[in-house]
Amino acid sequence: MTPGEGTALDAARLEELAKGALVLAAGAEHSSYRASLDWARATIAEYGPVPLVRPGDLGSERTCVTVSLLGSSAALAEQLPTGEEPRRAVRALERRLGRAAGAVVPLNTAAENALLAVVTAASCGLPLVDGDGCGRVLPLLEQTTFTIAGVDVAPVALATPAGDVVVVEAAGSRVEELVRPLVLAAGGWAVAACYAMDGERLAAAVVPGTVSRALAAGRPTHGDPFALWQPRPRRLGIGRITAVEHPATSVSDTVGGTALPSRPTSVVVTETEGLHRRFRLEAHNEVLLVLADGAPAAAAPDQVLMLSAADQRVLDVERAMPGIEVEIVVIPAAPAWHTPQGRRLAAAGGLILLDPDPDPDARQTKHPDGERPEETRW
C-alpha cells in the first residue's frame, strides 16, 4: 500500500516507524527516544491514525508546515512534554501567516523528529507528508533541501514545555543564532514550526518517500533493515573493529564557528571476507570519511553507518569497541546535497567534506559579497 491509497499511521505502523527511524539516528539518546515514542503512542490512541500523503498530491492550495525538535534531546527526557507544544507551535505560525496549515512535514525522519511529526499531525488533525527536508540528519535548522530550493526557514514559531510561544523572523543565516539562546533559556528543548510553503513548492523541494523508507526499515525482514529500501544502500564490507582512536588535537572542535558535540574518533575495521581490506572510519559526531587501504571509499554528505553484525542495529561511533564485528553501509544523500550549493550548505554547519565545492570552475567564480565559500579541510 502506497501513500495516497489509504495509508495511515496507526498504532502498529507507529511501532514500525519508531524502529525504522533509528536507522538514521546513530547516537540517539535512548531516554528521550522512549519519551517521544510514549508521547506518540498516547497521541495516536487519543486522536486516531494519521493519513500519510505523497508530496505530489498536495497541490498549490494547501499550506505545509515543517516541524522539528530543537535543542537537547536529553533535556526532553528530563523535562517531559505537556503534549501541547506541537499544536501551540503550529497555531502560532498559522496566526503569523494568516492561513491554516494543511499538512505536516518532518524536518528529518530520524528518531525523535519522526515521532514528533506524527504527534503534530495527529494532534492538529492533519495528514503527514511522506518526505522530509534533509533525507539524512544535519545539525542546523537551515541545513535543508528547502533552503537549497530557496524556501525561507522563517518565520519560525517555537513552543516550549514551560508554556512559552515565540515567533522569530530573521534572515535564514541569523535564525540559528537567535533561536538557540531562546531554547536554552526555555529549559533546553522546544518544538519548532517553520518552512511554511504551499504543496506545489514542497513537492519540488522535499526529499520524497522518507517516511515510507523508515517504515520499511522497521518491518521484520530477518535482521536486514534495508531489505525493503529502494534504492538499496551500498555495502562496503564486513569486518572486525581492531582499534578505536581519539587523535590528540590542539584545534578547537569547531568548523566555521559551529561547535561539534563529540570528539574526533578514528575507527579501524579489518575486513574478514572478500578483499580483506583495512577500513579507517574518520568521525566527528558521525562518520565523515571512509578510507579503504588508504583510498577514499565513501564520504559525507552520503551517510555512513556501522551495523552490528550480530543484530544489524546501528552502532554509534561513541560505542565502538575493538572486537565488535560490523558491516559498513553507505546511504546515498539526496541529489540536492551533491550540488555545489548543497555541499557548501552541508559544510557550513560543520559537516566535513572531502571537497565542499566539487565544481572545478566554481573556484574561479566570484561569489556574492566578494567572498568564497569556506573550504573545509582535513
One Martini backbone bead per residue (centre of mass of N, CA, C, O) as a GRO file, in nm:
protein
  378
    1MET     BB    1   0.095   0.036   0.024
    2THR     BB    2   0.045   0.368  -0.073
    3PRO     BB    3   0.044   0.679  -0.071
    4GLY     BB    4  -0.299   0.770  -0.140
    5GLU     BB    5  -0.421   0.451  -0.062
    6GLY     BB    6  -0.485   0.458   0.270
    7THR     BB    7  -0.259   0.544   0.433
    8ALA     BB    8  -0.190   0.483   0.787
    9LEU     BB    9  -0.089   0.580   1.114
   10ASP     BB   10  -0.090   0.350   1.337
   11ALA     BB   11   0.008   0.168   1.597
   12ALA     BB   12   0.170  -0.037   1.426
   13ARG     BB   13   0.321   0.169   1.238
   14LEU     BB   14   0.458   0.324   1.462
   15GLU     BB   15   0.653   0.096   1.543
   16GLU     BB   16   0.797   0.089   1.270
   17LEU     BB   17   0.889   0.382   1.265
   18ALA     BB   18   1.052   0.381   1.528
   19LYS     BB   19   1.257   0.171   1.434
   20GLY     BB   20   1.343   0.304   1.155
   21ALA     BB   21   1.438   0.588   1.277
   22LEU     BB   22   1.720   0.467   1.391
   23VAL     BB   23   1.899   0.438   1.136
   24LEU     BB   24   1.960   0.774   1.122
   25ALA     BB   25   2.037   0.764   1.465
   26ALA     BB   26   2.316   0.781   1.563
   27GLY     BB   27   2.315   0.855   1.909
   28ALA     BB   28   2.060   0.824   2.038
   29GLU     BB   29   1.861   0.911   2.298
   30HIS     BB   30   1.692   0.683   2.475
   31SER     BB   31   1.506   0.843   2.671
   32SER     BB   32   1.385   1.039   2.454
   33TYR     BB   33   1.279   0.826   2.264
   34ARG     BB   34   1.082   0.695   2.464
   35ALA     BB   35   0.923   0.953   2.523
   36SER     BB   36   0.832   0.997   2.226
   37LEU     BB   37   0.687   0.727   2.190
   38ASP     BB   38   0.481   0.763   2.416
   39TRP     BB   39   0.360   1.018   2.298
   40ALA     BB   40   0.266   0.894   2.027
   41ARG     BB   41   0.086   0.674   2.141
   42ALA     BB   42  -0.110   0.864   2.293
   43THR     BB   43  -0.199   1.031   2.044
   44ILE     BB   44  -0.315   0.801   1.873
   45ALA     BB   45  -0.519   0.707   2.089
   46GLU     BB   46  -0.675   0.986   2.089
   47TYR     BB   47  -0.686   1.068   1.751
   48GLY     BB   48  -0.563   0.866   1.568
   49PRO     BB   49  -0.484   0.816   1.266
   50VAL     BB   50  -0.239   0.906   1.013
   51PRO     BB   51  -0.220   1.041   0.723
   52LEU     BB   52  -0.043   0.951   0.420
   53VAL     BB   53   0.123   1.170   0.189
   54ARG     BB   54   0.206   1.279  -0.108
   55PRO     BB   55   0.356   1.553  -0.232
   56GLY     BB   56   0.202   1.548  -0.522
   57ASP     BB   57  -0.105   1.567  -0.368
   58LEU     BB   58  -0.139   1.873  -0.253
   59GLY     BB   59  -0.090   2.135  -0.387
   60SER     BB   60  -0.128   2.497  -0.392
   61GLU     BB   61  -0.358   2.528  -0.150
   62ARG     BB   62  -0.158   2.395   0.054
   63THR     BB   63  -0.022   2.427   0.371
   64CYS     BB   64   0.309   2.361   0.477
   65VAL     BB   65   0.456   2.227   0.782
   66THR     BB   66   0.746   2.227   0.965
   67VAL     BB   67   0.896   1.997   1.204
   68SER     BB   68   1.094   2.030   1.520
   69LEU     BB   69   1.345   1.950   1.728
   70LEU     BB   70   1.496   2.158   1.970
   71GLY     BB   71   1.796   2.084   2.102
   72SER     BB   72   1.790   1.866   2.369
   73SER     BB   73   1.708   1.540   2.410
   74ALA     BB   74   1.776   1.509   2.709
   75ALA     BB   75   1.583   1.737   2.807
   76LEU     BB   76   1.319   1.588   2.736
   77ALA     BB   77   1.357   1.363   2.955
   78GLU     BB   78   1.356   1.574   3.198
   79GLN     BB   79   1.138   1.763   3.033
   80LEU     BB   80   0.841   1.689   2.983
   81PRO     BB   81   0.580   1.695   2.797
   82THR     BB   82   0.249   1.818   2.774
   83GLY     BB   83   0.138   1.798   2.445
   84GLU     BB   84   0.108   2.114   2.328
   85GLU     BB   85   0.351   2.213   2.157
   86PRO     BB   86   0.284   2.156   1.855
   87ARG     BB   87   0.014   2.310   1.840
   88ARG     BB   88   0.124   2.587   1.932
   89ALA     BB   89   0.324   2.624   1.700
   90VAL     BB   90   0.127   2.605   1.462
   91ARG     BB   91  -0.073   2.828   1.552
   92ALA     BB   92   0.135   3.058   1.552
   93LEU     BB   93   0.202   3.037   1.250
   94GLU     BB   94  -0.081   3.081   1.144
   95ARG     BB   95  -0.117   3.367   1.256
   96ARG     BB   96   0.121   3.490   1.098
   97LEU     BB   97   0.013   3.397   0.805
   98GLY     BB   98  -0.317   3.379   0.780
   99ARG     BB   99  -0.318   3.053   0.772
  100ALA     BB  100  -0.378   2.726   0.734
  101ALA     BB  101  -0.283   2.422   0.788
  102GLY     BB  102  -0.253   2.109   0.569
  103ALA     BB  103   0.041   2.001   0.659
  104VAL     BB  104   0.300   1.775   0.767
  105VAL     BB  105   0.664   1.808   0.810
  106PRO     BB  106   0.956   1.668   0.838
  107LEU     BB  107   1.274   1.750   0.874
  108ASN     BB  108   1.321   1.455   0.981
  109THR     BB  109   1.347   1.072   1.010
  110ALA     BB  110   1.484   1.083   1.309
  111ALA     BB  111   1.364   0.963   1.567
  112GLU     BB  112   1.209   1.215   1.724
  113ASN     BB  113   1.116   1.362   1.460
  114ALA     BB  114   0.927   1.144   1.352
  115LEU     BB  115   0.739   1.143   1.605
  116LEU     BB  116   0.666   1.443   1.615
  117ALA     BB  117   0.513   1.451   1.345
  118VAL     BB  118   0.287   1.265   1.440
  119VAL     BB  119   0.190   1.430   1.677
  120THR     BB  120   0.118   1.684   1.516
  121ALA     BB  121  -0.083   1.566   1.314
  122ALA     BB  122  -0.280   1.444   1.520
  123SER     BB  123  -0.337   1.705   1.701
  124CYS     BB  124  -0.420   1.879   1.422
  125GLY     BB  125  -0.564   1.706   1.195
  126LEU     BB  126  -0.327   1.603   0.994
  127PRO     BB  127  -0.132   1.525   0.749
  128LEU     BB  128   0.144   1.331   0.641
  129VAL     BB  129   0.438   1.364   0.484
  130ASP     BB  130   0.626   1.175   0.242
  131GLY     BB  131   0.880   1.348   0.378
  132ASP     BB  132   1.174   1.571   0.378
  133GLY     BB  133   1.448   1.819   0.442
  134CYS     BB  134   1.711   1.592   0.413
  135GLY     BB  135   1.748   1.252   0.424
  136ARG     BB  136   1.894   1.322   0.692
  137VAL     BB  137   2.140   1.441   0.925
  138LEU     BB  138   2.148   1.779   1.052
  139PRO     BB  139   2.229   2.042   1.279
  140LEU     BB  140   2.081   2.269   1.115
  141LEU     BB  141   1.794   2.436   1.031
  142GLU     BB  142   1.911   2.538   0.733
  143GLN     BB  143   1.986   2.227   0.662
  144THR     BB  144   1.819   2.207   0.360
  145THR     BB  145   1.638   2.156   0.070
  146PHE     BB  146   1.476   2.413   0.105
  147THR     BB  147   1.709   2.611   0.093
  148ILE     BB  148   1.811   2.524  -0.187
  149ALA     BB  149   1.513   2.609  -0.310
  150GLY     BB  150   1.439   2.900  -0.151
  151VAL     BB  151   1.326   2.846   0.134
  152ASP     BB  152   1.216   2.984   0.415
  153VAL     BB  153   1.235   2.934   0.754
  154ALA     BB  154   1.091   3.188   0.792
  155PRO     BB  155   0.889   3.172   1.017
  156VAL     BB  156   0.944   3.083   1.368
  157ALA     BB  157   0.780   2.859   1.588
  158LEU     BB  158   0.787   2.840   1.943
  159ALA     BB  159   0.747   2.566   2.182
  160THR     BB  160   0.735   2.511   2.526
  161PRO     BB  161   0.707   2.338   2.831
  162ALA     BB  162   0.651   2.628   2.985
  163GLY     BB  163   0.451   2.794   2.759
  164ASP     BB  164   0.607   2.916   2.544
  165VAL     BB  165   0.578   3.167   2.269
  166VAL     BB  166   0.778   3.208   1.969
  167VAL     BB  167   0.848   3.446   1.708
  168VAL     BB  168   1.075   3.425   1.431
  169GLU     BB  169   1.235   3.691   1.239
  170ALA     BB  170   1.476   3.612   0.980
  171ALA     BB  171   1.740   3.544   0.843
  172GLY     BB  172   1.856   3.237   0.785
  173SER     BB  173   2.151   3.294   0.911
  174ARG     BB  174   2.009   3.399   1.201
  175VAL     BB  175   1.825   3.189   1.334
  176GLU     BB  176   2.012   3.008   1.499
  177GLU     BB  177   2.134   3.238   1.692
  178LEU     BB  178   1.843   3.310   1.808
  179VAL     BB  179   1.716   3.032   1.899
  180ARG     BB  180   1.912   2.889   2.098
  181PRO     BB  181   1.887   3.079   2.347
  182LEU     BB  182   1.583   3.032   2.382
  183VAL     BB  183   1.599   2.728   2.439
  184LEU     BB  184   1.779   2.742   2.687
  185ALA     BB  185   1.587   2.933   2.855
  186ALA     BB  186   1.340   2.705   2.830
  187GLY     BB  187   1.518   2.413   2.908
  188GLY     BB  188   1.650   2.282   2.608
  189TRP     BB  189   1.357   2.267   2.458
  190ALA     BB  190   1.169   2.259   2.137
  191VAL     BB  191   0.913   2.342   1.916
  192ALA     BB  192   0.916   2.369   1.559
  193ALA     BB  193   0.769   2.595   1.318
  194CYS     BB  194   0.833   2.583   0.960
  195TYR     BB  195   0.862   2.609   0.635
  196ALA     BB  196   0.641   2.759   0.478
  197MET     BB  197   0.438   2.601   0.215
  198ASP     BB  198   0.332   2.491  -0.063
  199GLY     BB  199   0.276   2.192  -0.220
  200GLU     BB  200   0.426   2.254  -0.485
  201ARG     BB  201   0.693   2.343  -0.358
  202LEU     BB  202   0.745   2.096  -0.190
  203ALA     BB  203   0.769   1.885  -0.422
  204ALA     BB  204   1.046   2.033  -0.525
  205ALA     BB  205   1.212   2.015  -0.220
  206VAL     BB  206   1.174   1.739  -0.126
  207VAL     BB  207   1.236   1.431   0.028
  208PRO     BB  208   1.108   1.154  -0.083
  209GLY     BB  209   0.990   0.868   0.105
  210THR     BB  210   1.101   0.863   0.415
  211VAL     BB  211   0.872   0.733   0.573
  212SER     BB  212   0.858   0.469   0.413
  213ARG     BB  213   1.152   0.394   0.469
  214ALA     BB  214   1.120   0.369   0.777
  215LEU     BB  215   0.900   0.155   0.771
  216ALA     BB  216   1.070  -0.059   0.623
  217ALA     BB  217   1.300  -0.070   0.844
  218GLY     BB  218   1.075  -0.170   1.075
  219ARG     BB  219   1.037  -0.431   0.945
  220PRO     BB  220   1.035  -0.760   0.921
  221THR     BB  221   1.374  -0.889   0.773
  222HIS     BB  222   1.582  -1.080   0.900
  223GLY     BB  223   1.786  -0.824   0.999
  224ASP     BB  224   1.727  -0.631   0.742
  225PRO     BB  225   1.675  -0.285   0.719
  226PHE     BB  226   1.712  -0.278   0.372
  227ALA     BB  227   1.526  -0.481   0.213
  228LEU     BB  228   1.291  -0.242   0.127
  229TRP     BB  229   1.483  -0.063  -0.017
  230GLN     BB  230   1.464   0.221  -0.256
  231PRO     BB  231   1.748   0.219  -0.290
  232ARG     BB  232   2.008   0.043  -0.206
  233PRO     BB  233   2.250   0.036  -0.011
  234ARG     BB  234   2.593   0.051   0.028
  235ARG     BB  235   2.828  -0.212   0.063
  236LEU     BB  236   3.159  -0.237   0.175
  237GLY     BB  237   3.175  -0.428   0.447
  238ILE     BB  238   3.311  -0.688   0.660
  239GLY     BB  239   3.421  -0.656   1.010
  240ARG     BB  240   3.668  -0.588   1.260
  241ILE     BB  241   3.735  -0.418   1.531
  242THR     BB  242   4.080  -0.302   1.615
  243ALA     BB  243   4.033   0.022   1.653
  244VAL     BB  244   4.017   0.314   1.882
  245GLU     BB  245   4.060   0.660   1.813
  246HIS     BB  246   4.180   0.980   1.976
  247PRO     BB  247   4.297   1.238   1.847
  248ALA     BB  248   4.518   1.467   1.906
  249THR     BB  249   4.423   1.821   1.951
  250SER     BB  250   4.456   2.189   1.922
  251VAL     BB  251   4.187   2.208   1.789
  252SER     BB  252   3.895   2.323   1.776
  253ASP     BB  253   3.562   2.182   1.780
  254THR     BB  254   3.531   2.350   1.493
  255VAL     BB  255   3.320   2.471   1.213
  256GLY     BB  256   3.257   2.775   1.119
  257GLY     BB  257   3.178   2.827   1.443
  258THR     BB  258   3.079   2.531   1.493
  259ALA     BB  259   2.998   2.314   1.725
  260LEU     BB  260   3.108   1.994   1.808
  261PRO     BB  261   2.983   1.741   2.027
  262SER     BB  262   3.233   1.567   1.952
  263ARG     BB  263   3.497   1.369   1.920
  264PRO     BB  264   3.747   1.263   1.758
  265THR     BB  265   3.730   0.959   1.546
  266SER     BB  266   3.891   0.637   1.498
  267VAL     BB  267   3.800   0.351   1.297
  268VAL     BB  268   3.919   0.020   1.279
  269VAL     BB  269   3.864  -0.213   1.002
  270THR     BB  270   3.883  -0.560   0.944
  271GLU     BB  271   3.843  -0.755   0.691
  272THR     BB  272   3.682  -1.096   0.676
  273GLU     BB  273   3.623  -1.056   0.368
  274GLY     BB  274   3.724  -1.079   0.057
  275LEU     BB  275   3.985  -0.836   0.042
  276HIS     BB  276   4.096  -0.761   0.324
  277ARG     BB  277   4.060  -0.482   0.426
  278ARG     BB  278   4.140  -0.150   0.553
  279PHE     BB  279   3.943   0.040   0.756
  280ARG     BB  280   3.885   0.401   0.793
  281LEU     BB  281   3.698   0.585   1.032
  282GLU     BB  282   3.605   0.921   1.021
  283ALA     BB  283   3.497   1.105   1.314
  284HIS     BB  284   3.236   1.374   1.399
  285ASN     BB  285   2.945   1.258   1.529
  286GLU     BB  286   3.017   1.125   1.248
  287VAL     BB  287   3.071   0.970   0.960
  288LEU     BB  288   3.289   1.127   0.703
  289LEU     BB  289   3.512   0.893   0.643
  290VAL     BB  290   3.634   0.637   0.409
  291LEU     BB  291   3.907   0.412   0.418
  292ALA     BB  292   4.064   0.190   0.174
  293ASP     BB  293   4.377   0.143   0.191
  294GLY     BB  294   4.383   0.485   0.179
  295ALA     BB  295   4.124   0.505   0.007
  296PRO     BB  296   3.852   0.650  -0.091
  297ALA     BB  297   3.503   0.518  -0.035
  298ALA     BB  298   3.365   0.743   0.155
  299ALA     BB  299   3.143   1.041   0.196
  300ALA     BB  300   3.044   1.324   0.267
  301PRO     BB  301   2.696   1.346   0.250
  302ASP     BB  302   2.699   1.073   0.289
  303GLN     BB  303   2.585   0.801   0.487
  304VAL     BB  304   2.762   0.639   0.749
  305LEU     BB  305   2.737   0.300   0.870
  306MET     BB  306   2.731   0.089   1.156
  307LEU     BB  307   2.665  -0.257   1.174
  308SER     BB  308   2.575  -0.502   1.362
  309ALA     BB  309   2.622  -0.836   1.296
  310ALA     BB  310   2.429  -0.956   1.517
  311ASP     BB  311   2.154  -0.728   1.465
  312GLN     BB  312   2.164  -0.470   1.262
  313ARG     BB  313   2.246  -0.237   1.434
  314VAL     BB  314   2.326   0.069   1.505
  315LEU     BB  315   2.655   0.196   1.559
  316ASP     BB  316   2.793   0.401   1.757
  317VAL     BB  317   3.088   0.555   1.773
  318GLU     BB  318   3.095   0.579   2.096
  319ARG     BB  319   3.049   0.235   2.098
  320ALA     BB  320   3.305   0.156   1.987
  321MET     BB  321   3.481  -0.169   1.984
  322PRO     BB  322   3.697  -0.392   2.011
  323GLY     BB  323   3.563  -0.695   1.840
  324ILE     BB  324   3.346  -0.582   1.673
  325GLU     BB  325   3.115  -0.673   1.435
  326VAL     BB  326   3.084  -0.512   1.111
  327GLU     BB  327   2.888  -0.311   0.886
  328ILE     BB  328   2.943  -0.113   0.600
  329VAL     BB  329   2.727   0.165   0.520
  330VAL     BB  330   2.582   0.347   0.235
  331ILE     BB  331   2.384   0.644   0.221
  332PRO     BB  332   2.258   0.824  -0.006
  333ALA     BB  333   2.222   1.130  -0.083
  334ALA     BB  334   2.056   1.364  -0.192
  335PRO     BB  335   2.113   1.530  -0.480
  336ALA     BB  336   2.124   1.822  -0.357
  337TRP     BB  337   2.395   1.758  -0.183
  338HIS     BB  338   2.575   1.737  -0.471
  339THR     BB  339   2.572   2.019  -0.503
  340PRO     BB  340   2.738   2.300  -0.459
  341GLN     BB  341   2.526   2.424  -0.265
  342GLY     BB  342   2.485   2.174  -0.084
  343ARG     BB  343   2.785   2.142   0.011
  344ARG     BB  344   2.809   2.420   0.140
  345LEU     BB  345   2.579   2.386   0.344
  346ALA     BB  346   2.690   2.138   0.489
  347ALA     BB  347   2.968   2.271   0.573
  348ALA     BB  348   2.853   2.515   0.745
  349GLY     BB  349   2.769   2.297   0.996
  350GLY     BB  350   3.033   2.080   1.012
  351LEU     BB  351   3.044   1.913   0.755
  352ILE     BB  352   3.294   1.717   0.650
  353LEU     BB  353   3.452   1.754   0.339
  354LEU     BB  354   3.653   1.681   0.084
  355ASP     BB  355   3.465   1.875  -0.122
  356PRO     BB  356   3.246   2.135  -0.109
  357ASP     BB  357   3.344   2.204  -0.429
  358PRO     BB  358   3.329   2.010  -0.719
  359ASP     BB  359   3.354   2.259  -0.902
  360PRO     BB  360   3.619   2.378  -1.077
  361ASP     BB  361   3.486   2.656  -1.172
  362ALA     BB  362   3.405   2.775  -0.889
  363ARG     BB  363   3.695   2.881  -0.810
  364GLN     BB  364   3.657   3.119  -1.044
  365THR     BB  365   3.414   3.227  -0.894
  366LYS     BB  366   3.228   3.490  -0.802
  367HIS     BB  367   3.099   3.570  -0.505
  368PRO     BB  368   2.911   3.695  -0.296
  369ASP     BB  369   3.069   3.967  -0.152
  370GLY     BB  370   3.358   3.848  -0.247
  371GLU     BB  371   3.314   3.552  -0.139
  372ARG     BB  372   3.420   3.249  -0.043
  373PRO     BB  373   3.363   2.953   0.038
  374GLU     BB  374   3.432   2.762   0.287
  375GLU     BB  375   3.693   2.545   0.341
  376THR     BB  376   3.716   2.211   0.426
  377ARG     BB  377   3.955   2.052   0.631
  378TRP     BB  378   4.184   1.790   0.734
   0.00000   0.00000   0.00000
